[in-house]
Amino acid sequence: MNDVRKRAQDAAYTAIGVGILGAQQIAQLGEQALDAAKSQLEDARQALSGRVHPLVSDVRERLTDVRDRVEPLVDRVQATAESVVSTGTAKARSLLGREPEQSPPARHAA
């Protein structure tokens, strides 16, 4: 009976040992999978960054070009609007018989 008991105990210890070894292998496999996923994610990030940065740079350059072209137009429109308002105000005062006030000369953008 002791022999059967010993064998059952040995079998139980062996089963527990195999279970522990299996758990350790699963943990190592999980760590390896996580490391591989991190590596692939970093590779993808670098590849994407290599493609996105030139696009962003190109868009910034184009927006700067547009701004450089639009700013002078805005200045000209603003100067023209000031001139129209000034002229219109003077004509309205003249039509109403009021003395025109001394107004500063209108600006004109070059």
Buried (B, 14 or more C-beta within 10 A) or exposed (E): EEEEEEEEEEEEEEEEEEEEEEEEEEEEEEEEEEEEEEEEEEEEEEEEEEEEEEEEEEEEEEEEEEEEEEEEEEBEEEBBEBBEEBEEEEEEBEEEEEEEEEEEEBEEEE
